[in-house]
Each structure stands twice: as C-alpha cells, then as structure tokens.
Amino acid sequence: MNSTDTTLVIGGAGKTGRRVVERLQRLGLPYRIGSRSSQPAFDWEDRTTWAAALDGIAKAYVTYYPDLAVPGAAEKVQAFFHQALEAGVDKLVLLSGRGEPEAERAEQMLKECDVDWTILRCSFFSQNFSENFFLDPILAREVALPVRPVAEPFVDIEDVADVAIAALTQPGHSRKLYELTGPRALTFEQAIAEISSVAGREIRYIPIPSEEYRAGMRQAQVPEEMIELVLYLFDTVLDGRNTSVANGVHQALGRQARDFAEYVQRTAMSGVWGR
Ligand SMILES: NC(=O)c1ccc[n+]([C@@H]2O[C@H](COP(=O)([O-])OP(=O)(O)OC[C@H]3O[C@@H](n4cnc5c(N)ncnc54)[C@H](OP(=O)(O)O)[C@@H]3O)[C@@H](O)[C@H]2O)c1
C-alpha cells in the first residue's frame, strides 16, 4: 500500500471500524472516518454526502448500518460501490454477515464490480456481549432471549479488524471471500455461563418466546425497526445454519482465530461487566 493512499473507514467509530482505524494509526497510514458525525459527514441515507467522503480516497472499508440484512441495503451499497469506483477507489473491503441472503446479494454486487475486493463474511460478534445489545441485560444479571439452543461460533472482532487491515494493506487478499468465525461454537447459554464465571457475577440466561422479547423491547422504547432486525437475526439467522466453524481467519492470516475464552478474559479485565 502506498503510504499516501487514504482509506475511508465507514462506521470508523463503530465496533469493527474503530479497530480498523486504530490499526491504520499504528501503521502511520492515512484514513478518513465516514459516518454521520465525521467531517465530512457520510450518511448511508443521504447520497449527497458520499462524494465529499470519497474525494481523494484510494481504499475503503465498508460497514453498513444497521445491517446488510435490512431490505434495500444491498441496492444502497451497490450504488456506493459504483460511486466509489467512479471516484477512483481501487480496493473495497466489505463487512458482511453469515447466513443472510440479503448480505449475500450485496456480496454478489461487489463481486460484479470491476475493482479489487475482499469480503469478510462474519459470524455473530463476541463483542455483542460487551459493546452492543447484550451488555445491559448482562449488567442487569438476567439475559432473556428468544434464541433456540443452537451453537454459534462467535467471532472476536479483533480478528475481523486484523483481516480487514491485511486486506487493505497487504497483497494476497484480492477477490477473496473469508468466512470469519471463532474456533468454537457455543450456545448463548454457554456463552453467558462463561461470562458469568469469569466476570464473577451471577448472570441468569432465560429463553423466552419472541413475542415476550418484542414486548420487552417496546417497553424499553427500542425503535421498531431495530426490534424487527434483532428478531429476524434470532429467528432466521440463528436457526443452526451458522453453527459450523469456518477457517477464514487462518486462511487470511495464517494463524488460529481467537477463542471466545480469550475475549471473555480480556473483556472481564476491562471492567465493562462490573466487578
Ligand atoms: N453485530 C454482529 O454480530 C454482526 C455480525 C456480522 C456482520 N455484522 C455487520 O456489521 C455491520 C455493522 O454493524 P454493527 O452493529 O457492528 O455496527 P457498528 O459498526 O458498531 O456501527 C456503528 C457506526 O455506524 C455509524 N452509522 C450509524 N448510522 C449510520 C448511517 N446512516 N450512515 C453512516 N454511518 C452510520 C455510527 O456513527 P455515526 O453515529 O457517527 O453515524 C457508528 O460509528 C452490519 O452491516 C452488520 O451486517 C454484524
């Protein structure tokens, strides 16, 4: 990578984007964050913001918010890919989700572009337990979810960021789709039990029906579209289709993926789950 090439990191203050930015900083490589609060602002919902964000950009790490599974997301990212190419971007790294037909449509649209691409098709993030929707229930010591007892190979997003940086800065990742998972599949009950044990806090896991979950979310005034997205992920994506462990981290980096236990140790030490 040319040291003057600027990378646009969409969602650069978000979960994976923040980690990609930290790595670019450590490497001394130029970057620009693209989000509604960045300067210039980038908003997926307002295409007039895209040109300024893309001006002078050579590479982009593309995360879509709230989720590539949302109807219409694929067309939006496709329009972005085309605009990026016209603006002179020659490398696109797309964050995608495993087992989501809408996300696979977005992947296909990227593959059809005349550009150097890498796709990171990820399992459920481990960091959802510490930086996303499961943190509050963990702090309340009671996680009630409408999830079947299926196992999920949660991926540590430190690994996702490592692969993103490799794809953005090193040769050998062109036109590759990496399935990124952790090395071990756990049920949500097992995951909560590991967190409970290491964090030294009793945290109960309670399976509940979808309707009860929806009612609870509404009471907590979670926006309706976010409730539907989470229920879609629980009902459809977490039906067992993603239980198998994939070796994308090893393919991309030549080392094993971080285990959930390592994530739990590190996160417990940070104090985010309380002491
Ligand atoms: N969570 C998972 O387990 C998981 C698993 C696999 C794949 N994924 C994929 O990861 C992607 C990101 O999900 P995430 O939950 O991890 O989110 P995230 O990256 O943490 O996203 C939050 C960031 O998005 C920015 N943002 C919000 N709305 C925006 C908009 N309209 N335009 C531009 N930027 C916007 C926010 O900054 P501002 O507030 O400044 O705009 C913030 O920096 C999704 O596409 C999802 O499919 C997630």
The ligand as a Tripos MOL2 file, in Angstrom:
@<TRIPOS>MOLECULE
LIG
   48    52     1     0     0
SMALL
NO_CHARGES

@<TRIPOS>ATOM
      1 N1        -23.0680   -7.3790   15.1940 N.am      1 LIG1
      2 C1        -22.8150   -8.5660   14.6500 C.2       1 LIG1
      3 O1        -22.7860   -9.5970   15.3260 O.2       1 LIG1
      4 C2        -22.5330   -8.6570   13.1770 C.ar      1 LIG1
      5 C3        -22.1530   -9.8920   12.6400 C.ar      1 LIG1
      6 C4        -21.8640   -9.9800   11.2770 C.ar      1 LIG1
      7 C5        -21.9580   -8.8320   10.4790 C.ar      1 LIG1
      8 N2        -22.3320   -7.6510   11.0360 N.ar      1 LIG1
      9 C6        -22.4410   -6.4690   10.1730 C.3       1 LIG1
     10 O2        -21.7780   -5.3870   10.7540 O.3       1 LIG1
     11 C7        -22.3100   -4.1720   10.2150 C.3       1 LIG1
     12 C8        -22.2150   -3.1210   11.2800 C.3       1 LIG1
     13 O3        -22.9570   -3.4900   12.4010 O.3       1 LIG1
     14 P1        -22.5250   -3.1040   13.8530 P.3       1 LIG1
     15 O4        -23.7100   -3.4070   14.7080 O.co2     1 LIG1
     16 O5        -21.2010   -3.7120   14.2150 O.co2     1 LIG1
     17 O6        -22.4080   -1.5480   13.7940 O.3       1 LIG1
     18 P2        -21.1810   -0.5830   14.0780 P.3       1 LIG1
     19 O7        -20.0770   -0.8520   13.1150 O.co2     1 LIG1
     20 O8        -20.8390   -0.5760   15.5220 O.co2     1 LIG1
     21 O9        -21.8820    0.7660   13.5860 O.3       1 LIG1
     22 C9        -21.9720    1.9250   14.2930 C.3       1 LIG1
     23 C10       -21.3430    3.0300   13.4250 C.3       1 LIG1
     24 O10       -22.1580    3.2710   12.2860 O.3       1 LIG1
     25 C11       -22.2860    4.6580   12.1190 C.3       1 LIG1
     26 N3        -23.5860    4.8980   11.4770 N.ar      1 LIG1
     27 C12       -24.8170    4.7210   12.0120 C.ar      1 LIG1
     28 N4        -25.7610    5.0700   11.1100 N.ar      1 LIG1
     29 C13       -25.1000    5.4810   10.0000 C.ar      1 LIG1
     30 C14       -25.5200    5.9870    8.7390 C.ar      1 LIG1
     31 N5        -26.8210    6.1520    8.4230 N.pl3     1 LIG1
     32 N6        -24.5790    6.3140    7.8380 N.ar      1 LIG1
     33 C15       -23.2580    6.1930    8.1110 C.ar      1 LIG1
     34 N7        -22.7990    5.7110    9.2980 N.ar      1 LIG1
     35 C16       -23.7230    5.3670   10.2210 C.ar      1 LIG1
     36 C17       -22.1620    5.2530   13.5180 C.3       1 LIG1
     37 O11       -21.5750    6.5320   13.5200 O.3       1 LIG1
     38 P3        -22.4810    7.8610   13.4830 P.3       1 LIG1
     39 O12       -23.4420    7.7730   14.6250 O.co2     1 LIG1
     40 O13       -21.4790    8.9530   13.5870 O.co2     1 LIG1
     41 O14       -23.1600    7.8610   12.1500 O.co2     1 LIG1
     42 C18       -21.1830    4.2900   14.1910 C.3       1 LIG1
     43 O15       -19.8460    4.7200   14.0340 O.3       1 LIG1
     44 C19       -23.7110   -4.5090    9.7170 C.3       1 LIG1
     45 O16       -23.8020   -4.3230    8.3370 O.3       1 LIG1
     46 C20       -23.8710   -5.9860   10.0280 C.3       1 LIG1
     47 O17       -24.4710   -6.6860    8.9410 O.3       1 LIG1
     48 C21       -22.6150   -7.5400   12.3580 C.ar      1 LIG1
@<TRIPOS>BOND
     1     1     2 1
     2     2     3 2
     3     2     4 1
     4     4     5 ar
     5     4    48 ar
     6     5     6 ar
     7     6     7 ar
     8     7     8 ar
     9     8     9 1
    10     8    48 ar
    11     9    10 1
    12     9    46 1
    13    10    11 1
    14    11    12 1
    15    11    44 1
    16    12    13 1
    17    13    14 1
    18    14    15 2
    19    14    16 1
    20    14    17 1
    21    17    18 1
    22    18    19 2
    23    18    20 1
    24    18    21 1
    25    21    22 1
    26    22    23 1
    27    23    24 1
    28    23    42 1
    29    24    25 1
    30    25    26 1
    31    25    36 1
    32    26    27 ar
    33    26    35 ar
    34    27    28 ar
    35    28    29 ar
    36    29    30 ar
    37    29    35 ar
    38    30    31 1
    39    30    32 ar
    40    32    33 ar
    41    33    34 ar
    42    34    35 ar
    43    36    37 1
    44    36    42 1
    45    37    38 1
    46    38    39 2
    47    38    40 1
    48    38    41 1
    49    42    43 1
    50    44    45 1
    51    44    46 1
    52    46    47 1
@<TRIPOS>SUBSTRUCTURE
     1 LIG1         1 GROUP 0 **** ****
